[in-house]
Amino acid sequence: MKTKEGDEMASTHQFVYTTQKLPVLFIIHPALKTVTVRPHWHEDVELNYTLSDTIDDFTIENEHFTTAPGRILLVNSEQVHSVRSTQSNADGHQPAALTLVFPLKFLRTCYPAIEQIYFDVNHPEDFSVSQRAAYQRLRSLLHQIMAQFNREQNDLTILKIRTLLMLIVTILIEDFSRPKVFALPLNQEKQTRLTTITTYLQQHAQEPLKVADIAASVHLSPEYLIRFFKSNLGTTPYQYLAYIRCQKAQVQLRQSEDSLTVIALRTGFGSLRSINRTFEKFTHTTAKNWRAQNRAGQ
């Protein structure tokens, strides 16, 4: 089973391998000279495994991590996270990291009480003896999953991957879960507002939105909206909107035979020039080149 990755690890939802037969998204990140994933969040649980080199700064809820090969980092549901890293000797060929994105809907089918717990995997220095052993089992399972990507896709391969995924979920729940505190966090209002804004952007990304339109949707002034976005996500609303449009365009570039211009207009870009400018910004290549490198089934 093989997947071909792009030029830039620009988002957790980009450069994805998946199939309808598997419930989890797989992202294999190539070793790149410069890696930037802007601050974002989602309701899914994201497990990241460093395979080679290092990650200079993986930030989860304002906590900063530097990783080495063998390090696992887990992003719980709705945690803001980002990545910045520079590797001068990276060649873009060797796999640098593996990301597994576990949809919350899938986790609910595995463990109905999933929303009453969170996972605490990011501090190996605090592990008990049994947790250290469980951590090694997780590493082994992740390497076994990576091995499947060099094999021909067939029903047996899919079955093996599904089995490995269920073992990973079982270990996370059994060895690394903690009960959530049900009191509302101090930033609940802020989180709700961010969710409202980004949901609006997702739903209206194909429209010619202006900052004033976005601000009006949440009854804020444009000036306050810009400050609010900058302080919480480190970017502007319009940059985040461009980021969403880029994600939506990538899905269509992988799956559709439509022309670049048609896809650009359908996903909110005003022109071919606009979509290419955005792709250059977030993926360091043109939309045409990105499509060639990331066609579905390759």
RAHUKA-V684732 format. One record per pair of residues at least 12 apart in sequence whose C-alpha atoms are under 8 Angstrom apart, sorted by the first residue. I is the first residue (numbers start at 1). J is the second residue. Records with the same first field share a line. If there is no record, write none. Layout:
I = J ; J
This chain:
1 = 148 ; 149 ; 150 ; 151 ; 152 ; 153
2 = 149 ; 150 ; 151 ; 152 ; 298
3 = 17 ; 149 ; 297 ; 298
4 = 293 ; 294 ; 298
5 = 28 ; 29 ; 30 ; 293 ; 294
6 = 30 ; 283 ; 290 ; 293 ; 294
7 = 30 ; 32 ; 92 ; 283 ; 284 ; 285 ; 290
8 = 32 ; 34 ; 35 ; 36 ; 282 ; 283 ; 284
9 = 29 ; 30 ; 35 ; 36 ; 37 ; 283
10 = 35 ; 36 ; 37 ; 38 ; 282 ; 283
11 = 37 ; 38
12 = 27 ; 37 ; 99
13 = 27 ; 247
14 = 27 ; 247 ; 250
15 = 27 ; 28 ; 29 ; 294
16 = 28
21 = 158
22 = 158 ; 162
23 = 102 ; 103 ; 106
24 = 100 ; 101 ; 102 ; 103
25 = 100 ; 101 ; 102
26 = 98 ; 99 ; 100 ; 101
27 = 98 ; 99 ; 100
28 = 95 ; 96 ; 97 ; 98 ; 99
29 = 95 ; 96 ; 97 ; 98 ; 99
30 = 92 ; 93 ; 94 ; 95 ; 96 ; 97
31 = 52 ; 53 ; 87 ; 90 ; 91 ; 92 ; 93 ; 94 ; 95 ; 96 ; 97
32 = 86 ; 87 ; 90 ; 91 ; 92
33 = 85 ; 86 ; 87 ; 88 ; 89 ; 90 ; 91 ; 92
34 = 84 ; 85 ; 86 ; 87
35 = 83 ; 84 ; 85 ; 86
36 = 82 ; 83 ; 84 ; 85
37 = 82 ; 83 ; 84
38 = 81 ; 82 ; 83
39 = 80 ; 81 ; 82 ; 83 ; 233 ; 234
40 = 80 ; 81 ; 82 ; 233
41 = 77 ; 78 ; 79 ; 80 ; 81
42 = 77 ; 78 ; 79
43 = 76 ; 77 ; 78 ; 103 ; 104
44 = 76 ; 77 ; 78 ; 101 ; 102 ; 103 ; 104
45 = 74 ; 75 ; 76 ; 77 ; 101 ; 102 ; 103 ; 104
46 = 74 ; 75 ; 76 ; 77 ; 99 ; 100 ; 101 ; 102
47 = 72 ; 73 ; 74 ; 75 ; 99 ; 100 ; 101 ; 102
48 = 72 ; 73 ; 74 ; 97 ; 98 ; 99 ; 100
49 = 69 ; 70 ; 71 ; 72 ; 73 ; 97 ; 98 ; 99 ; 142
50 = 67 ; 68 ; 69 ; 70 ; 71 ; 72 ; 96 ; 97 ; 98
51 = 68 ; 69 ; 70 ; 95 ; 96 ; 97 ; 98
52 = 68 ; 69 ; 94 ; 95 ; 96 ; 97
53 = 68 ; 69 ; 87 ; 96
54 = 66 ; 67 ; 68 ; 69 ; 85 ; 87 ; 96
55 = 67 ; 68 ; 83 ; 84 ; 85 ; 86
56 = 84 ; 85 ; 86
57 = 83 ; 84 ; 85
58 = 81 ; 82 ; 83 ; 84
59 = 81 ; 82 ; 83
60 = 75 ; 79 ; 80 ; 81 ; 82
61 = 79 ; 80 ; 81
62 = 81
70 = 139
72 = 121 ; 122 ; 139
73 = 121 ; 122
74 = 119 ; 120 ; 121 ; 122
76 = 118 ; 119
77 = 104
98 = 146
116 = 179 ; 180
117 = 177 ; 178 ; 179 ; 180
118 = 177 ; 178 ; 179 ; 180
119 = 172 ; 173 ; 176 ; 177 ; 178
120 = 176 ; 177 ; 178
121 = 176
130 = 175
131 = 175 ; 176
134 = 171 ; 175
138 = 168 ; 171
141 = 164 ; 167 ; 168
144 = 164
145 = 161 ; 164
148 = 161
193 = 218
196 = 218
197 = 214 ; 217 ; 218
200 = 214 ; 217
201 = 214 ; 241 ; 244
202 = 241 ; 244
205 = 241 ; 244 ; 245 ; 267 ; 268
206 = 245 ; 265 ; 266 ; 267 ; 268 ; 269
207 = 268
208 = 268
210 = 238
211 = 237 ; 238
214 = 237
225 = 237
242 = 278
243 = 278 ; 282
245 = 267 ; 268 ; 269
246 = 275 ; 278 ; 279 ; 282
248 = 267
249 = 263 ; 264 ; 267
250 = 291
253 = 291 ; 295
254 = 291 ; 294 ; 295 ; 296
255 = 295 ; 296
260 = 272 ; 287 ; 288
275 = 287
